[in-house]
C-alpha cells in the first residue's frame, strides 16, 4: 500500500476503508485479505474515513478540506465539495446517510448533503481545532469537542432548506423555460419516468412514462403538462398524447395523431387538451372525449388553449395561427423565428423563440387585434424563460446572465438585473420586492426589484437551477439533475437593509 495509513474504518460486512498519507482511499475485504477497489489513487493526506450505517456509502476527508463520498458497490464518486479548505479531522454520515459532516482544523463543522455535495450548514464557535464531531442519534443535532477545552451541541438542520427530493438523472433540462413552474411540477429526465410533484405538500403524486424524443427534424420533446389543479397530466409518447389522472397515474385517454406529437397543453380551466404533431395536425380533445381537428402549415412547435376556447399554435414555418372555437382560422401571423413557448396574460401573449432557431428577442403579441406589439430587445443571446408578473409586467432570464423587467403593455425595458457571466435559466419576483433567479452553477441570485441592486447569492444545487416558483413564503427550485428543493429565507426588508451597507452580500450557511 503506497503511503502510511492515516485513517481507517470498518463496516458490518467485513470491509475496511483506509486513507493514506499520499491520499489513496481504498476499500478492502478483511476476510479475504484483498483490496476490493481503489476509490482514489492519490491526493492530499486523508486523516478521516467512514462508512454509512448501511455500508452503501463511504466517505473521506482530506488535508485540504475536500469531502468526498463514493458508492461501495461500484466505487462511483457520488459527491464532493471543499467548502472550508481546512484540514478535516473527522468525518461521519448521519443515521440515514442523507448528510455528511466534517470536523475541521479551523474549528468549524460542515454539514453537507451527501448526495449532492452541497453545504447545508457551517457550525462554528470553538477557538481552536476540533478533536471530534458526531451526529446525535436523531440526526438533528451535532456534538463536537475542541482543543480549547469546550464541547458544543449545535442544531444541524439547514437554516434555509426545508425539503429536497433526490436527484433523478443527468439530463433533466427537457423543457427548460417552456412554462414557468407552479405548485404541481412535472419533471422529465431523458429515458427515465416522468415524476409529478406537489411542491406544497412535498409529495410525489405519480411516476408516469417517460417523454419520448421527437425523431428526426429539429423539434424539441413536448413537455409533460400538469393541470393547475393537479388532477391531470399529459405526456407525449410517440404519436400519442396520453392523459393521466393525478394522484396515482391512472391512464385516462390516449389521443392519437398520424405523426409524432411535438406539443401538448392543458386548458387553464377545465380539462380540455390541445396536442400538435410534426405533420401540422392539431387536436382539441374535450373532457367528454369529443374532438376538434385543425391543420397548421407545418409541424407544431407550441400550442395554447385560451379561456374562450380559441387555440393558438406556432409551427416550423414561423407562423402563429389563432383558431376561434367556432369560425375557424382568425389570424395567421408571420414571425421572425420559430417559437417554443407561449405565455399568455389576458389578451397579451409573449412568444419565446425556439432553441432550434437563431437567437432572437421574445415577441409581445396582441391577441385581440392579432399583431406583434413589440420585440423585447435587451438580452444578448437566447432568452431561456419568460413569465408574467402582477401589474402587467414581464420578467425574462437569458444566456447573458441577466434578468430583465418589461412593461407588458408596450414592451418597454424597465430594468436589467445583472448577475453571473453564465446563463440564468429562470427568474421570478417575490411579494416583498426581490427578484430571484437561478444560474448555470446552481446559485440563486437576489436583487432589490426597485433599485436593481444585487443583494446576495445562495448555493442551492450542484447543477444548473432551471425552474423557480413561489409556494407561500417559500421558494421552490428545480435543477438540471431533476431534484426539487424548497427554501425559506430571511425577510426581504431586513436583508435589504443589512446588505445596503455591503453590496453584494452572501447568505451564510450558519
C-alpha positions in Angstrom: 0.0 0.0 0.0 1.6 3.3 -1.0 2.0 5.8 1.9 1.4 5.3 5.6 -2.2 4.6 6.6 -3.5 7.7 8.4 -7.1 6.6 8.9 -9.3 3.5 8.7 -12.9 2.3 9.5 -14.7 -1.0 9.4 -18.3 -1.8 8.5 -20.7 -4.6 9.5 -20.0 -6.5 6.2 -16.4 -7.3 6.9 -15.0 -4.5 4.9 -12.3 -1.9 5.7 -11.7 1.5 4.2 -8.3 3.2 4.5 -6.9 6.6 3.8 -3.2 7.2 3.4 -0.6 10.0 3.7 -0.3 10.0 -0.1 -4.1 10.5 -0.5 -5.1 7.0 -1.6 -8.6 5.8 -0.4 -9.2 2.1 -0.8 -11.9 -0.5 0.1 -10.7 -3.9 1.4 -12.2 -7.3 2.1 -10.9 -8.1 5.6 -11.8 -11.8 5.5 -10.2 -12.4 2.1 -7.3 -10.0 2.8 -7.8 -8.4 -0.6 -8.4 -5.0 -2.0 -11.9 -4.7 -3.4 -11.3 -1.4 -5.2 -9.2 1.8 -5.2 -11.6 4.7 -4.7 -8.9 7.4 -5.1 -5.4 6.9 -6.2 -3.7 9.9 -4.7 -4.2 13.4 -3.4 -3.9 15.3 -0.1 -3.3 13.2 3.1 -6.5 11.5 4.3 -7.0 11.8 8.1 -10.7 10.7 8.3 -12.7 8.0 6.6 -16.1 6.5 7.4 -18.9 4.1 6.2 -22.6 4.9 6.2 -24.6 2.8 8.6 -25.9 0.5 5.9 -22.5 0.2 4.2 -23.7 1.6 0.9 -21.5 4.7 1.1 -18.0 5.5 2.2 -16.5 9.0 2.7 -13.1 10.5 3.2 -11.9 13.9 4.4 -8.6 15.3 3.2 -5.9 17.7 4.4 -7.0 20.4 2.0 -10.7 20.3 3.3 -12.1 18.1 0.5 -15.1 15.9 1.4 -15.8 13.0 -0.9 -18.3 10.2 -0.9 -18.4 7.0 -3.0 -20.8 4.1 -3.5 -19.2 0.9 -2.2 -21.0 -1.4 -4.7 -19.5 0.3 -7.8 -16.8 2.7 -6.5 -18.5 5.6 -8.3 -18.0 9.0 -6.8 -21.3 10.2 -5.5 -20.4 13.7 -4.4 -17.5 16.0 -3.5 -17.1 19.5 -2.1 -14.5 21.7 -0.4 -16.3 24.5 1.5 -13.7 25.4 4.0 -10.3 24.5 2.6 -9.2 23.4 6.1 -7.8 20.1 7.2 -10.5 17.6 8.1 -10.0 15.8 11.4 -13.2 13.7 11.4 -16.0 12.7 9.1 -19.3 11.0 9.6 -22.7 10.2 7.9 -26.0 10.8 9.7 -28.1 7.8 10.6 -29.9 7.9 7.3 -26.8 8.6 5.1 -28.5 11.7 3.8 -26.0 14.1 5.3 -22.3 14.1 5.9 -20.4 16.1 8.5 -16.7 17.1 8.6 -14.9 18.4 11.7 -12.3 20.9 10.5 -9.0 22.2 11.9 -10.3 25.8 11.7 -12.9 24.9 14.5 -15.9 24.5 12.3 -18.2 21.6 11.4 -19.5 21.5 7.9 -22.8 19.6 7.3 -23.4 18.7 3.7 -26.0 16.9 1.5 -24.3 13.6 0.9 -26.0 13.1 -2.5 -25.5 16.5 -4.0 -22.2 17.5 -2.3 -23.9 20.8 -1.3 -23.1 22.5 2.0 -26.1 22.9 4.2 -24.7 24.4 7.4 -21.4 25.6 8.8 -21.3 25.3 12.6 -18.7 27.3 14.4 -17.8 28.6 17.9 -14.6 26.9 19.1 -11.5 29.0 19.1 -9.3 26.1 18.2 -9.4 23.0 16.0 -12.0 20.3 16.7 -10.9 17.0 18.1 -14.1 15.2 17.0 -17.7 15.8 16.0 -20.6 13.4 15.8 -24.3 13.4 14.8 -26.8 12.7 17.6 -28.9 9.5 17.1 -31.8 11.7 15.9 -29.6 13.3 13.2 -30.8 16.7 14.1 -28.0 17.7 16.5 -24.2 17.6 16.3 -21.8 17.5 19.2 -18.2 18.5 19.0 -15.2 18.8 21.2 -12.3 21.2 20.7 -8.7 21.8 21.8 -9.9 24.9 23.6 -11.5 22.7 26.3 -15.1 23.2 25.2 -17.8 20.8 23.9 -20.7 22.2 21.9 -24.1 21.0 20.7 -25.4 22.5 17.5 -28.7 22.3 15.6 -27.5 20.7 12.4 -30.6 21.4 10.3 -30.2 23.7 7.3 -31.2 27.3 8.1 -32.8 27.7 4.8 -33.6 24.4 3.0 -36.9 22.9 4.2 -37.2 19.9 1.9 -35.4 18.3 -1.1 -36.1 15.4 -3.4 -33.3 13.1 -4.5 -31.5 13.7 -7.9 -33.0 11.7 -10.7 -30.6 11.7 -13.6 -28.0 13.7 -15.6 -30.2 15.2 -18.3 -33.4 16.7 -16.8 -33.5 20.0 -18.6 -36.2 18.9 -21.0 -38.5 21.8 -21.3 -36.2 24.4 -19.6 -38.0 27.7 -19.8 -41.0 26.5 -21.8 -43.5 27.0 -19.0 -43.0 28.6 -15.6 -43.0 26.1 -12.7 -46.1 26.1 -10.4 -47.2 24.1 -7.4 -47.6 20.9 -9.4 -44.4 20.2 -11.3 -43.7 17.6 -13.9 -40.0 16.6 -14.1 -38.9 14.9 -17.3 -35.4 13.3 -17.4 -34.1 11.6 -20.6 -35.0 7.9 -20.7 -36.5 8.0 -17.1 -40.0 8.0 -15.7 -41.7 11.4 -15.6 -42.3 12.4 -11.9 -45.1 14.7 -10.9 -44.7 16.6 -7.6 -47.0 18.5 -5.3 -44.4 21.0 -4.0 -46.8 22.5 -1.4 -47.0 19.0 0.2 -43.5 17.8 -0.6 -45.2 14.7 -2.1 -44.7 12.6 -5.2 -48.1 12.4 -7.0 -47.2 9.9 -9.7 -44.4 8.3 -11.7 -45.5 8.3 -15.4 -43.9 7.0 -18.5 -41.0 9.0 -19.9 -41.4 11.7 -22.5 -40.2 10.4 -25.8 -38.0 12.4 -28.1 -39.3 13.6 -31.5 -37.5 11.5 -34.1 -35.7 13.4 -36.9 -36.0 17.1 -37.6 -35.3 19.8 -35.1 -38.4 19.6 -32.8 -37.9 19.7 -29.1 -39.6 17.0 -27.0 -43.0 18.0 -25.9 -43.1 18.8 -22.2 -45.2 17.0 -19.6 -48.2 19.3 -18.9 -49.8 19.3 -15.5 -53.1 21.0 -14.8 -53.3 23.9 -12.4 -55.5 21.8 -10.0 -53.0 19.0 -10.1 -55.6 16.4 -11.2 -54.4 15.7 -14.7 -51.1 15.3 -16.5 -50.4 14.9 -20.3 -47.4 13.1 -21.7 -46.3 12.9 -25.3 -45.2 9.5 -26.3 -44.5 8.8 -30.0 -47.7 9.7 -32.0 -49.9 9.7 -28.8 -50.7 12.3 -26.2 -51.5 10.3 -23.0 -53.7 11.8 -20.3 -53.3 10.6 -16.7 -55.3 11.0 -13.6 -53.5 12.5 -10.5 -52.6 11.4 -8.0 -51.9 7.8 -8.8 -51.2 8.0 -12.5 -54.1 6.0 -14.0 -54.3 6.3 -17.8 -57.5 8.1 -18.8 -57.2 8.7 -22.5 -54.8 8.2 -25.4 -55.0 10.9 -28.1 -53.6 9.6 -31.3 -52.0 11.5 -34.2 -50.7 10.3 -37.5 -47.2 11.6 -36.7 -45.1 12.1 -33.6 -46.6 14.6 -31.0 -44.4 17.7 -30.6 -46.6 19.9 -28.4 -49.2 19.3 -25.7 -51.0 21.6 -23.3 -53.9 21.6 -20.8 -56.5 24.3 -20.5 -56.0 26.7 -17.6 -59.6 26.0 -16.6 -61.4 22.7 -17.2 -59.9 19.6 -18.6 -59.6 20.2 -22.4 -56.3 19.2 -24.0 -54.6 20.5 -27.2 -52.0 18.4 -28.9 -50.0 19.1 -32.0 -47.8 16.8 -34.2 -44.9 17.2 -36.7 -47.3 16.8 -39.6 -49.1 20.1 -38.6 -52.1 18.3 -37.2 -53.8 19.8 -34.1 -56.4 18.1 -32.0 -58.5 19.8 -29.3 -59.9 17.0 -27.1 -62.7 17.8 -24.7 -63.2 16.1 -21.4 -66.2 14.2 -22.8 -63.9 12.7 -25.5 -65.2 14.7 -28.4 -62.5 16.3 -30.6 -61.9 19.2 -33.0 -59.3 18.7 -35.7 -57.2 21.6 -37.1 -54.3 21.8 -39.5 -51.3 24.2 -39.5 -48.9 24.9 -42.3 -46.1 22.8 -40.8 -45.1 20.8 -37.7 -46.3 22.3 -34.4 -43.7 23.9 -32.0 -46.1 25.2 -29.3 -49.9 25.3 -28.6 -52.1 27.1 -26.1 -55.8 26.9 -25.3 -57.4 30.2 -24.5 -60.3 30.6 -21.9 -62.8 31.3 -24.7 -62.0 28.0 -26.4 -59.7 29.6 -29.1 -56.4 27.8 -29.9 -53.0 29.4 -30.6 -50.3 27.4 -32.3 -46.9 28.1 -33.7 -45.2 26.0 -36.4 -41.9 25.2 -38.0 -42.6 27.7 -40.9 -42.6 30.5 -38.3 -46.3 31.1 -38.4 -48.5 31.9 -35.5 -52.2 30.9 -36.0 -55.3 31.7 -33.9 -58.3 29.4 -34.4 -61.7 30.6 -33.0 -63.8 28.0 -31.2 -66.4 28.1 -33.9 -65.5 30.1 -37.0 -62.0 28.6 -37.8 -58.8 30.4 -38.6 -59.0 34.0 -37.3 -55.4 35.1 -37.7 -52.2 34.0 -39.4 -49.0 35.9 -38.5 -45.5 35.5 -39.9 -42.9 35.7 -37.1 -39.2 36.3 -37.3 -38.3 33.0 -35.6 -39.7 29.6 -34.6 -41.4 29.8 -31.2 -41.1 27.2 -28.4 -43.3 28.8 -25.7 -46.4 30.9 -25.5 -47.1 32.7 -22.2 -50.4 34.4 -22.0 -51.9 37.1 -19.8 -55.4 38.4 -20.6 -55.3 39.5 -24.3 -51.5 39.6 -24.5 -49.0 36.8 -25.4 -45.3 36.6 -25.1 -43.7 34.2 -27.6 -40.3 32.8 -26.7 -38.0 31.8 -29.7 -37.0 28.2 -30.0 -33.5 26.9 -29.3 -33.7 25.2 -32.6 -33.8 28.6 -34.4 -31.4 31.5 -34.3 -31.2 33.5 -31.1 -33.7 36.4 -31.1 -35.8 38.5 -28.8 -39.1 37.4 -27.3 -42.2 38.9 -29.0 -45.1 40.7 -27.4 -48.3 39.8 -29.3 -51.8 41.4 -29.1 -54.5 38.6 -29.4 -57.5 41.0 -29.7 -56.0 42.7 -32.8 -53.6 40.0 -33.8 -50.2 41.6 -34.3 -46.7 41.8 -32.9 -46.7 44.8 -30.5 -43.0 44.8 -29.6 -39.8 42.9 -29.8 -38.3 42.6 -26.3 -34.8 43.8 -27.2 -32.3 43.8 -24.4 -30.8 40.3 -23.9 -27.6 39.3 -25.7 -28.2 35.8 -27.0 -31.0 33.4 -26.1 -33.8 34.0 -23.7 -34.4 30.9 -21.5 -37.6 31.9 -19.6 -40.4 34.4 -19.6 -43.2 35.0 -17.1 -46.0 37.5 -16.5 -46.0 39.4 -13.2 -48.6 41.4 -11.4 -49.2 44.8 -12.8 -48.9 43.6 -16.4 -45.1 43.3 -16.3 -42.9 40.6 -17.8 -39.7 39.1 -16.4 -37.2 37.3 -18.6 -33.9 35.5 -17.9 -31.3 34.8 -20.5 -28.0 33.4 -21.7 -26.2 36.6 -21.0 -26.6 36.1 -17.2 -29.2 38.9 -16.8 -32.9 39.1 -15.8 -35.0 41.9 -17.4 -38.2 43.5 -16.4 -40.5 44.8 -19.1 -43.8 46.8 -19.5 -46.4 44.2 -20.6 -48.4 46.9 -22.5 -45.7 48.4 -24.6 -42.7 46.0 -24.3 -40.5 48.8 -23.0 -37.5 47.6 -21.0 -37.9 48.8 -17.4 -34.8 47.4 -15.6 -32.0 44.9 -16.0 -30.7 42.8 -13.2 -27.1 41.7 -13.8 -25.7 38.6 -12.3 -23.5 35.7 -13.4 -21.2 35.5 -16.5 -23.1 32.3 -17.3 -26.7 31.9 -18.1 -29.8 32.5 -15.9 -32.4 29.9 -16.7 -35.4 31.2 -14.8 -36.4 34.2 -12.6 -39.4 35.3 -10.6 -40.5 38.2 -8.3 -41.3 37.7 -4.6 -44.2 39.6 -3.0 -41.8 41.6 -0.8 -39.9 43.0 -3.7 -37.0 40.7 -4.6 -36.1 39.4 -8.0 -34.8 35.8 -7.7 -33.0 34.0 -10.5 -31.3 30.6 -10.9 -28.0 30.3 -12.7 -25.9 27.6 -14.5 -23.8 27.0 -11.4 -26.7 26.1 -9.1 -26.8 29.5 -7.4 -29.8 31.6 -6.6 -29.3 35.3 -7.2 -31.3 38.0 -5.4 -31.8 41.7 -6.4 -33.8 44.6 -5.0 -36.6 44.9 -7.6 -36.9 48.7 -7.1 -33.2 49.7 -7.4 -31.7 46.7 -9.3 -29.1 46.3 -6.6 -27.6 42.9 -6.3 -28.1 41.7 -2.8 -26.8 38.1 -2.2 -26.4 34.6 -3.6 -27.4 31.2 -2.1 -25.8 27.9 -3.2 -29.0 25.9 -4.0 -27.9 23.0 -6.2 -24.8 21.4 -7.6 -26.2 21.7 -11.2 -28.0 24.5 -13.0 -31.2 25.9 -11.5 -33.7 25.6 -14.4 -37.0 26.3 -12.6 -38.2 28.6 -9.8 -41.6 29.4 -8.3 -43.0 30.7 -5.1 -45.0 28.5 -2.7 -46.4 30.6 0.1 -43.5 32.1 1.9 -41.1 29.6 0.3 -39.0 29.5 -2.9 -39.1 26.2 -4.8 -36.2 25.4 -7.1 -35.7 22.7 -9.7 -32.4 21.8 -11.2 -30.7 20.0 -14.2 -30.4 16.7 -12.4 -34.1 16.6 -11.5 -34.2 17.3 -7.8 -36.6 19.8 -6.3 -35.8 21.9 -3.2 -37.9 24.2 -1.0 -36.3 27.1 0.8 -37.4 29.6 3.4 -35.3 32.8 3.5 -35.0 35.8 5.8 -37.5 38.6 5.4 -36.6 40.7 2.4 -36.8 44.1 4.1 -34.3 43.1 6.8 -31.9 41.6 4.3 -32.1 44.6 2.0 -31.3 46.9 5.0 -28.4 44.7 6.1 -27.0 44.5 2.6 -27.3 48.2 2.0 -24.0 48.5 3.9 -22.3 45.7 2.0 -23.4 45.0 -1.6 -23.4 42.3 -2.7 -23.6 40.2 0.4 -23.8 36.4 0.6 -26.2 34.3 2.6 -24.0 32.4 5.0 -24.9 28.8 5.7 -24.9 29.0 9.5 
